[in-house]
Amino acid sequence: MKPLKFLDKIAIWMLKLSLAGYLILANTGYFRSIAITDLQFYIALAVVVLAVLFLLGGFTSNQGLTVISSIGIFLLLLYKALTPWPPTLSNQFLVQIVMAAVALVFASRGN
């Protein structure tokens, strides 16, 4: 059976929206108490800004914004996954790795 190529655009946008939505919702909790001395606050701020830029990059014809924001998201999620060294195999770790893999796909693929 042949792959359903006509679903490619829908699947890509579902991945984009779910990645950006997860990143924004998972990191807005850090903004309830603005602790400008905490590193996690700045990491969460960078992730939210990169997620918004990632979404905006999908609407442009140039792929640069999508690729750059995807690389940033990948690196920050990898940092968040590996920060408690040695990393334990938990739900949070696996979600971070899957989201980092999705960001890496968009970094290599573009829009």
WOPE-V806739 format. One record per pair of residues at least 24 apart in sequence whose ideal C-beta (glycine too) atoms are under 10 Angstrom apart, sorted by sequence separation. I is the first residue (numbers start at 1). J is the second residue. D is the distance in Angstrom with one decimal. If there is no record, write none. Layout:
i=I j=J d=D
i=I j=J d=D
This chain:
i=23 j=47 d=5.4
i=24 j=48 d=5.6
i=27 j=51 d=8.1
i=50 j=74 d=9.7
i=76 j=100 d=8.7
i=77 j=101 d=9.1
i=23 j=48 d=6.8
i=26 j=51 d=9.7
i=47 j=72 d=8.4
i=50 j=75 d=9.6
i=74 j=99 d=8.9
i=75 j=100 d=8.5
i=77 j=102 d=9.3
i=78 j=103 d=9.1
i=25 j=51 d=9.7
i=46 j=72 d=7.1
i=47 j=73 d=6.7
i=50 j=76 d=7.1
i=73 j=99 d=7.8
i=74 j=100 d=5.2
i=77 j=103 d=6.5
i=78 j=104 d=9.1
i=23 j=50 d=7.7
i=24 j=51 d=5.3
i=46 j=73 d=9.1
i=50 j=77 d=9.9
i=73 j=100 d=7.6
i=74 j=101 d=8.4
i=76 j=103 d=9.0
i=77 j=104 d=9.4
i=20 j=48 d=9.4
i=23 j=51 d=4.0
i=24 j=52 d=7.5
i=74 j=102 d=8.9
i=75 j=103 d=8.8
i=22 j=51 d=8.5
i=23 j=52 d=9.2
i=46 j=75 d=9.7
i=47 j=76 d=5.3
i=73 j=102 d=8.8
i=74 j=103 d=4.2
i=75 j=104 d=9.9
i=20 j=50 d=9.2
i=21 j=51 d=8.2
i=46 j=76 d=6.1
i=47 j=77 d=7.6
i=70 j=100 d=10.0
i=73 j=103 d=4.2
i=74 j=104 d=5.0
i=20 j=51 d=4.4
i=23 j=54 d=8.2
i=24 j=55 d=9.1
i=72 j=103 d=8.5
i=73 j=104 d=9.0
i=74 j=105 d=9.5
i=19 j=51 d=7.4
i=20 j=52 d=7.3
i=23 j=55 d=9.9
i=44 j=76 d=9.2
i=70 j=102 d=8.8
i=71 j=103 d=7.8
i=74 j=106 d=8.8
i=75 j=107 d=9.8
i=20 j=53 d=9.4
i=43 j=76 d=6.1
i=47 j=80 d=8.1
i=70 j=103 d=4.8
i=71 j=104 d=8.4
i=73 j=106 d=8.4
i=74 j=107 d=6.0
i=20 j=54 d=5.6
i=21 j=55 d=9.1
i=43 j=77 d=9.9
i=69 j=103 d=8.5
i=70 j=104 d=7.2
i=73 j=107 d=8.3
i=74 j=108 d=10.0
i=16 j=51 d=9.8
i=19 j=54 d=7.2
i=20 j=55 d=4.7
i=70 j=105 d=8.1
i=71 j=106 d=9.2
i=72 j=107 d=9.1
i=19 j=55 d=9.0
i=20 j=56 d=9.7
i=43 j=79 d=7.3
i=44 j=80 d=9.3
i=70 j=106 d=4.2
i=71 j=107 d=4.9
i=43 j=80 d=6.8
i=69 j=106 d=8.5
i=70 j=107 d=3.8
i=71 j=108 d=9.7
i=16 j=54 d=7.0
i=17 j=55 d=7.6
i=20 j=58 d=8.9
i=69 j=107 d=8.8
i=70 j=108 d=8.4
i=16 j=55 d=6.6
i=67 j=106 d=7.5
i=68 j=107 d=8.5
i=70 j=109 d=8.8
i=40 j=80 d=8.8
i=43 j=83 d=9.1
i=66 j=106 d=6.0
i=67 j=107 d=5.5
i=70 j=110 d=8.6
i=16 j=57 d=9.0
i=17 j=58 d=9.0
i=66 j=107 d=8.2
i=67 j=108 d=8.4
i=16 j=58 d=5.4
i=67 j=109 d=8.7
i=40 j=83 d=9.2
i=63 j=106 d=9.4
i=66 j=109 d=8.7
i=67 j=110 d=5.7
i=39 j=83 d=9.6
i=66 j=110 d=5.7
i=67 j=111 d=8.8
i=13 j=58 d=7.3
i=65 j=110 d=9.8
i=66 j=111 d=5.3
i=12 j=58 d=8.4
i=63 j=109 d=8.7
i=64 j=110 d=8.6
i=65 j=111 d=9.1
i=63 j=110 d=3.5
i=64 j=111 d=9.9
i=58 j=106 d=9.0
i=62 j=110 d=9.2
i=63 j=111 d=4.9
i=20 j=69 d=9.5
i=27 j=76 d=9.7
i=54 j=103 d=8.0
i=57 j=106 d=8.8
i=62 j=111 d=8.5
i=16 j=66 d=8.6
i=23 j=73 d=6.9
i=61 j=111 d=8.1
i=19 j=70 d=9.0
i=60 j=111 d=7.8
i=47 j=99 d=10.0
i=51 j=103 d=9.7
i=54 j=106 d=7.3
i=58 j=110 d=9.9
i=59 j=111 d=9.0
i=20 j=73 d=9.0
i=23 j=76 d=9.1
i=27 j=80 d=9.5
i=50 j=103 d=9.0
i=57 j=110 d=8.8
i=58 j=111 d=6.0
i=16 j=70 d=9.9
i=19 j=73 d=7.6
i=23 j=77 d=8.2
i=26 j=80 d=9.7
i=57 j=111 d=7.0
i=19 j=77 d=9.8
i=26 j=92 d=9.6
i=26 j=95 d=8.5
i=26 j=96 d=9.4
i=22 j=95 d=8.0
i=26 j=99 d=8.8
i=22 j=98 d=9.8
i=23 j=99 d=7.1
i=22 j=99 d=6.3
i=19 j=98 d=9.7
i=19 j=99 d=6.2
i=22 j=102 d=9.3
i=23 j=103 d=9.0
i=18 j=99 d=9.1
i=19 j=100 d=10.0
i=19 j=102 d=5.2
i=18 j=102 d=8.2
i=19 j=103 d=6.7
i=16 j=102 d=8.9
i=19 j=105 d=9.6
i=15 j=102 d=5.9
i=19 j=106 d=7.8
i=15 j=103 d=9.9
i=15 j=105 d=7.7
i=16 j=106 d=7.4
i=15 j=106 d=7.7
i=12 j=105 d=9.5
i=12 j=106 d=8.6
i=16 j=111 d=9.0
i=12 j=109 d=8.4
i=12 j=111 d=8.0
